[in-house]
Amino acid sequence: MNLAELPQKEIERFGEHVAVIFNDREYTNVQMRQMAHKLANALKKIGIGKDDRVIIQMPNCPEVYLSFQAVYIVGAVIVPINFMVGDAETAYIYKDTGAKAVISSKVFLTKIEACRKTAPEVQHVILTERDAPAGTLSFHDLIEQNDDTIEMTPTADDDLAALIYTAGTTGMPKGVMHTHHSLYINAVMQNDTVGLPSGLTSINVLPLCHSYGIASLNYGHIVGGGKTVVLPAIGIDAIFAAIEKNKADIMAAVPTLYVYMLMHPNPKKYDLSSMKYWISGSAPLTLDTWQRFKETFGAEITEGWGLTEAGANNSANPFNGVKKVGSIGLPMKGTRMKVVDDQGNELPPGQQGEILIAGPQIMKGYWNKPEETAKVIKDGWLYTGDVGYQDEDGYFFITERKKDLIIKGGENIAPREIEEVLYSHPSVNEAAVVGMPDEVYGENIKAFVVLAPGKSATAEEIIAYCQGKLKRFKSPKEVVFLQALPKSLVGKILRKELRKMIDRTP
């Protein structure tokens, strides 16, 4: 199958309806499909065909949605790039993929041209502005110059659909190879598991350069009948206003965004009563955030979990059923999960080890990295690098990323255990913990804290608070206050950047 079939089948099932809203302009599913067909014809004319890689490098907008459809239609491969990453990392992705074209905006042209110097395979740069500079092509001119009659390029289930680059903890990112089938079946699994009704109005804050956003896009086509409000910039007031104006039902986000919502000085200013489903993923949601959100907004956040290497949606708490706060929920239907020790032996409920996933949504492997692929996929099981356990009811809990564990005096300490305590402090808005070198213990604990507006606390007070709730051995040795924690585009805290600060902080 070809993922481009999904929007077509959605039209056949639900007819024409508003599908995307951007800057108050409405686009129907039929209009989007027609424009995607025209863009696909334009791509074919400039020589983009089956298995060619096409980079998409810009914030969410209708042009991104159209590009996904058009690239799939011609059988090419999407390479979504986080437009906020640095020049060196972007240039590496350009060269690593051997991409033939870039779809972007004039805003990023300087970076694009710099990256092209190391990636001569890039033949075409398509920009969303009509006044595209010489040597580039205008996205909208290409659409207007072509018709919407095109035959979709057939693709096998195992053909590549997307190369999604993961940031990683060290070194350059790896390209996760997802096929048309792996992305499609992940959306089907999600639909079979959560069973949401069609016709929902969603607020999209997830970038389509991230697997979480791509999974939500595919899932939206499977559910069908709905519309997506795409925000040109992410701000809490903008999100709340969009919910109120469009009577939105659902939003998938990351924990950081929910923390920011709780920081809003007047959350009752907006009518959020239409919202039925608040979803969290991509990073652990603290118990304190969950409880405060319910107290403030009268709604329960539903937490799920997934990896880019497994299509981004792998487990979830049920919407209508038992939610276990702090749990990543139950495996999606069709997904197998287990916990193993360092020798690969399956562990019984309650015992911590590495979480493994198996199922048809697992990636094909890492692009041009067979050795790296062999390290994480063994006998059909994906070794996630997440440490956790399964309880007696089958719910999974993550205690920490394997690479983030702090080893102090030979004892493994999970940062999340300490962070839960830090978040419960009345003056703390955000917190993250990493290991720092220690002459006695090998590693010790360093906390980075962002205080709530108008609140104050000293490092000594924070440490004493932790010592009152944790063993002294697990309490931070040092606390550093920051104005904000470094985060990825989707709001995930970047511990790698915090570790870089260790040598520059007292």
C-alpha positions in Angstrom: 0.0 0.0 0.0 0.9 3.7 -0.3 0.3 6.1 2.6 -1.1 8.5 0.1 -4.2 6.2 -0.1 -5.2 7.2 3.4 -6.4 10.8 2.6 -8.1 9.5 -0.5 -10.0 6.8 1.4 -10.9 9.4 4.1 -12.6 11.5 1.3 -14.5 8.4 0.1 -15.7 7.6 3.6 -16.7 11.1 4.8 -17.1 13.3 1.7 -15.8 16.8 1.5 -15.3 18.7 4.8 -13.0 21.2 6.4 -9.8 19.3 7.2 -7.2 22.0 8.1 -7.5 25.5 9.6 -4.5 27.8 9.5 -4.4 31.5 10.2 -8.3 31.4 10.2 -8.3 30.0 6.6 -10.1 26.8 6.0 -9.0 24.0 3.6 -11.2 21.1 2.8 -9.9 17.6 2.4 -10.8 17.7 -1.3 -8.9 21.0 -1.8 -5.9 19.6 0.0 -6.0 16.4 -2.2 -6.3 18.4 -5.4 -3.3 20.6 -4.5 -1.3 17.6 -3.5 -2.0 16.0 -6.8 -0.8 19.2 -8.6 2.4 19.3 -6.5 3.0 15.6 -7.2 2.8 16.3 -10.9 5.3 19.2 -10.5 7.7 16.9 -8.6 7.5 14.3 -11.3 8.4 16.9 -14.0 11.5 18.0 -12.1 12.6 14.4 -11.9 11.5 13.3 -8.4 10.5 9.7 -8.4 10.4 6.4 -6.6 12.8 6.1 -3.6 14.2 9.7 -4.1 14.6 11.5 -0.8 12.8 14.9 -0.3 13.7 17.0 2.7 10.9 19.0 4.3 12.3 21.8 6.5 9.9 24.3 8.0 7.3 24.7 10.8 3.9 23.2 10.4 1.7 24.8 7.8 -0.7 23.6 5.0 2.3 23.3 2.7 3.9 20.7 4.9 0.7 18.6 4.8 0.5 19.0 1.0 4.2 18.0 0.7 3.7 14.7 2.6 0.9 13.7 0.3 2.7 14.7 -2.9 5.9 13.0 -2.0 4.1 9.8 -1.1 2.1 9.9 -4.4 5.3 9.9 -6.5 6.7 7.1 -4.4 9.5 9.2 -3.0 10.7 9.3 0.7 9.9 12.0 3.2 12.9 13.4 5.2 11.4 15.7 7.8 14.0 18.0 9.4 13.7 19.9 12.6 14.3 23.5 11.3 15.7 24.5 14.7 18.7 22.2 14.8 22.1 23.5 14.1 23.9 23.9 10.8 26.3 21.0 11.4 23.5 18.5 12.2 21.4 19.7 9.3 24.3 19.5 6.8 24.9 15.9 8.1 21.3 14.9 7.3 21.5 16.5 3.9 24.6 14.5 3.0 23.6 11.3 4.8 20.2 11.0 3.0 21.5 12.0 -0.5 18.3 14.0 -0.8 17.4 15.2 -4.3 15.1 18.1 -3.3 14.3 20.4 -0.3 10.9 22.0 0.4 11.2 24.9 2.7 10.9 28.7 3.2 13.0 31.7 2.4 13.6 32.1 6.1 15.9 29.0 6.0 17.5 29.7 2.7 20.9 30.7 4.1 21.1 27.5 6.1 19.9 25.5 3.0 22.6 26.9 0.8 25.3 26.3 3.4 24.2 22.7 3.7 24.1 22.2 -0.1 27.9 22.8 -0.2 28.4 19.4 1.4 25.4 17.7 -0.3 25.7 18.1 -4.1 22.9 15.6 -4.7 20.3 18.3 -3.8 19.2 19.5 -7.2 16.1 21.5 -6.4 15.0 23.9 -3.6 11.3 24.6 -3.5 10.2 27.6 -1.3 6.7 28.4 -0.1 7.0 32.1 -0.9 5.8 33.2 -4.3 8.8 35.5 -4.8 11.2 32.6 -4.7 14.8 33.9 -5.5 16.7 32.9 -8.7 17.9 29.3 -8.6 14.9 28.2 -6.5 11.3 27.2 -7.3 8.0 28.6 -6.0 5.9 26.0 -4.3 2.6 27.7 -5.2 3.7 28.5 -8.8 4.4 24.7 -9.2 0.9 23.9 -8.0 -0.8 26.5 -10.3 1.2 25.3 -13.3 0.1 21.7 -13.1 -3.2 19.8 -13.2 -4.5 17.4 -10.5 -4.7 14.3 -12.7 -2.0 11.8 -11.7 -1.7 8.1 -11.1 -0.3 7.2 -7.8 3.1 5.3 -7.9 2.6 1.8 -6.5 4.7 1.0 -3.4 5.2 -2.3 -1.7 4.6 -2.6 2.1 8.4 -2.8 2.6 9.2 0.3 0.6 10.5 3.3 2.5 8.1 6.1 3.3 10.0 8.3 5.7 13.5 8.8 7.1 13.0 10.3 10.6 16.2 11.4 12.3 16.5 11.0 16.0 18.6 13.4 18.1 20.3 10.7 20.2 22.3 11.3 23.3 25.7 11.5 21.7 27.1 12.1 18.2 25.1 12.8 15.0 21.5 11.7 14.6 20.5 8.4 13.1 17.9 8.1 10.3 15.1 5.8 11.3 13.7 3.9 8.3 9.9 3.6 8.3 8.0 1.8 5.5 4.6 2.6 4.2 3.3 -0.5 6.1 5.0 0.2 9.4 3.5 3.7 9.6 0.1 2.6 8.4 -0.2 -0.3 10.8 0.9 1.8 13.7 -2.0 4.1 13.0 -4.4 1.1 12.7 -3.1 -0.2 16.0 -3.7 3.1 17.7 -7.2 3.3 16.3 -8.0 -0.3 17.4 -6.7 0.5 20.9 -8.1 3.9 21.8 -11.3 3.8 19.7 -11.9 7.5 19.5 -15.0 8.7 17.5 -14.6 10.3 14.0 -15.3 14.0 13.5 -13.0 15.4 16.2 -11.4 18.8 16.1 -7.8 18.7 17.1 -5.3 21.3 18.1 -2.0 20.4 16.4 1.0 21.5 18.4 3.2 18.5 17.3 5.7 19.2 14.6 5.6 17.0 11.6 9.4 16.7 11.7 8.8 14.5 14.7 7.5 10.9 14.7 4.8 11.8 17.3 3.4 14.4 14.9 3.6 12.1 11.9 1.9 9.3 13.8 -0.9 11.7 14.8 -1.3 12.8 11.1 -1.7 9.2 9.9 -4.0 8.4 12.8 -6.2 11.3 11.9 -6.8 9.9 8.4 -7.7 6.5 9.9 -10.3 8.0 12.3 -11.5 10.4 9.7 -14.1 13.2 9.5 -12.2 15.6 11.6 -10.3 18.8 11.2 -7.0 20.0 12.5 -6.3 23.5 13.7 -2.6 24.2 12.8 -1.0 26.9 14.9 1.7 29.0 13.2 3.4 29.6 16.6 3.0 27.7 19.8 2.0 29.8 22.8 -0.4 29.0 25.7 -2.7 31.9 25.0 -2.8 30.9 21.3 -3.6 27.3 22.2 -6.3 28.2 24.6 -7.9 30.7 22.2 -7.9 28.2 19.4 -9.6 25.6 21.7 -12.3 28.2 22.6 -12.8 29.5 19.0 -12.9 26.1 17.3 -14.6 24.1 20.2 -11.8 21.6 19.9 -12.1 18.2 21.4 -8.6 16.7 21.5 -4.9 17.7 21.8 -1.8 15.6 21.9 1.2 17.3 23.6 4.3 16.7 25.7 4.5 17.2 29.5 6.3 20.5 29.2 3.4 22.1 27.5 1.1 21.0 30.3 3.5 22.5 32.8 3.3 25.8 30.9 -0.5 25.7 30.9 -0.4 25.5 34.7 1.8 28.6 34.7 -0.8 30.7 32.9 -1.8 33.5 35.2 -5.5 33.3 34.4 -6.5 29.9 32.9 -10.2 30.5 33.6 -10.1 33.3 31.0 -10.8 30.8 28.2 -13.7 28.4 27.7 -12.0 25.0 27.5 -15.1 23.0 28.2 -15.3 21.4 24.7 -12.0 19.5 25.3 -12.6 15.8 25.9 -9.1 14.3 25.4 -5.8 15.7 26.7 -3.0 13.3 25.7 0.6 13.3 26.8 3.6 11.5 25.4 7.3 11.8 24.3 8.5 12.3 27.9 7.5 11.2 31.4 4.6 13.1 33.0 5.1 13.7 36.6 2.4 12.9 39.2 2.5 16.5 40.4 1.7 17.9 37.0 -1.1 15.4 36.4 -2.7 16.2 39.8 -2.4 20.0 39.4 -3.8 19.8 35.9 -6.8 18.0 37.1 -7.3 20.4 40.0 -6.9 23.5 37.7 -8.7 22.4 34.5 -11.0 19.6 35.8 -9.6 17.1 33.3 -7.4 14.0 33.4 -4.4 13.8 31.1 -4.1 10.4 29.4 -0.5 9.3 29.1 1.0 7.1 26.4 4.4 6.1 25.2 6.3 5.3 22.1 9.6 5.4 20.2 10.5 6.8 16.9 12.0 3.4 16.1 8.5 1.9 16.7 6.3 4.4 15.0 5.8 6.7 18.1 2.7 5.0 19.5 3.3 1.8 21.4 1.3 1.9 24.7 -1.4 4.0 26.3 -3.7 4.3 29.3 -7.3 3.7 28.3 -9.6 6.7 27.8 -12.5 4.7 29.2 -11.0 2.5 31.8 -8.4 2.4 34.6 -5.8 5.1 34.2 -2.7 4.5 36.3 -1.0 7.9 36.9 2.7 7.5 36.2 2.2 4.5 33.9 2.7 4.5 30.2 -0.3 2.2 30.1 -1.0 -1.1 28.3 0.6 -2.2 25.0 -1.3 -1.1 21.8 -3.3 -4.0 20.2 -0.9 -6.0 18.1 2.1 -4.9 20.1 4.1 -7.2 22.4 6.1 -5.7 25.2 8.3 -7.3 27.9 10.9 -6.5 30.5 14.3 -8.2 30.5 17.5 -8.3 32.5 21.0 -7.6 31.1 21.2 -11.2 29.7 17.8 -10.8 27.9 15.9 -13.0 30.3 12.2 -12.0 30.8 11.5 -10.6 34.2 8.3 -11.2 36.3 6.0 -8.3 37.3 7.5 -5.8 39.6 11.1 -6.3 38.6 13.0 -3.6 36.7 14.8 -4.1 33.5 14.9 -2.9 29.9 11.6 -2.7 28.1 11.5 -4.5 24.7 8.9 -4.0 21.9 7.9 -6.3 19.0 5.3 -5.8 16.3 4.8 -4.9 12.7 5.3 -1.2 13.4 9.0 -1.6 14.2 11.4 0.3 12.0 13.2 -1.3 9.1 16.5 -0.2 10.6 18.8 2.8 10.8 19.7 4.3 7.4 23.2 3.2 6.3 23.9 1.8 9.8 23.5 -2.0 9.8 25.8 -2.4 12.9 23.7 0.1 14.9 20.5 -1.6 13.7 21.8 -5.0 14.9 22.5 -3.5 18.4 18.9 -2.6 19.0 16.9 -5.2 17.0 17.5 -8.8 18.0 15.3 -11.7 17.1 12.5 -9.3 16.2 12.6 -7.4 19.5 13.4 -3.7 19.7 15.6 -2.9 22.7 14.3 0.5 23.7 16.9 1.6 26.2 14.1 2.5 28.6 14.2 1.0 32.1 11.0 0.0 33.8 8.7 -2.7 35.0 5.3 -4.2 34.4 2.8 -4.5 37.2 0.4 -7.3 38.0 -2.3 -5.8 35.8 -0.1 -5.6 32.8 0.5 -1.8 32.9 4.1 -0.7 32.2 6.0 1.9 34.1 9.2 3.6 32.9 11.7 4.6 35.6 14.4 6.0 33.4 16.3 5.9 30.1 19.1 3.4 30.4 21.6 6.0 29.3 20.4 8.5 31.8 20.8 6.4 34.9 23.2 7.9 37.5 25.6 5.3 38.9 26.6 6.6 42.4 28.9 4.4 44.4 27.8 1.4 42.3 24.1 2.0 42.9 21.8 2.8 39.9 19.7 6.0 40.6 16.8 6.9 38.3 16.7 10.7 37.8 12.9 10.6 37.5 12.6 9.5 41.2 14.4 12.7 42.2 12.6 14.8 39.7 9.2 13.8 41.0 10.2 15.2 44.4 11.6 18.4 42.9 8.3 19.0 41.0 6.4 18.6 44.2 8.2 21.6 45.8 5.9 24.6 45.8 8.5 26.9 44.2 9.6 24.6 41.4 8.1 24.8 37.9 10.5 22.6 36.0 13.4 20.3 37.0 15.8 17.8 35.6 18.6 15.8 37.1 21.8 14.5 35.6 25.0 12.8 36.8 28.2 14.8 37.4 31.7 13.5 38.1 32.5 12.8 41.7 35.9 11.8 43.1 34.4 9.6 45.9 31.3 8.1 44.3 32.2 8.2 40.6 29.0 10.1 39.9 26.9 12.4 42.0 23.6 14.1 41.5 23.1 17.6 40.0 19.7 19.2 39.7 18.7 22.0 37.3 15.6 23.9 38.5 13.3 26.6 37.0 11.4 28.4 39.7 7.8 29.4 39.4 7.0 33.1 38.7 7.1 35.1 41.8 8.6 32.2 43.9 12.0 32.0 45.5 14.2 29.3 46.9 17.8 28.7 47.6 19.9 25.6 46.6 20.2 24.7 50.2 16.4 24.8 50.7 15.9 22.6 47.6 18.5 20.1 48.8 17.0 20.0 52.3 13.5 19.4 50.9 14.7 16.5 48.9 16.5 15.0 51.9 13.3 15.1 53.8 11.6 13.0 51.1 14.4 10.8 49.8 17.4 9.0 51.2 20.2 11.5 51.7 22.2 9.3 49.3 19.7 10.0 46.5 19.3 13.8 47.1 21.0 16.3 44.9 24.5 17.4 45.8 24.2 20.6 43.8 21.3 22.7 42.5 21.6 25.1 39.6 18.8 27.6 38.8 18.0 28.4 35.2 15.6 30.7 33.4 14.5 27.7 31.3 15.6 24.2 30.6 16.9 23.3 27.2 14.3 21.5 25.1 13.7 19.9 21.8 11.2 21.2 19.3 8.4 19.0 20.9 9.4 20.2 24.4 11.4 17.2 25.6 14.1 18.2 28.1 17.5 17.8 26.6 19.7 16.2 29.2 22.6 16.1 26.7 22.6 19.9 26.8 22.5 20.0 30.6 25.5 17.7 30.8 27.4 20.2 28.7 26.6 22.8 31.3 28.2 20.9 34.2 31.7 22.2 33.6 30.3 25.7 33.4 28.2 25.7 36.5 29.4 25.9 40.2 
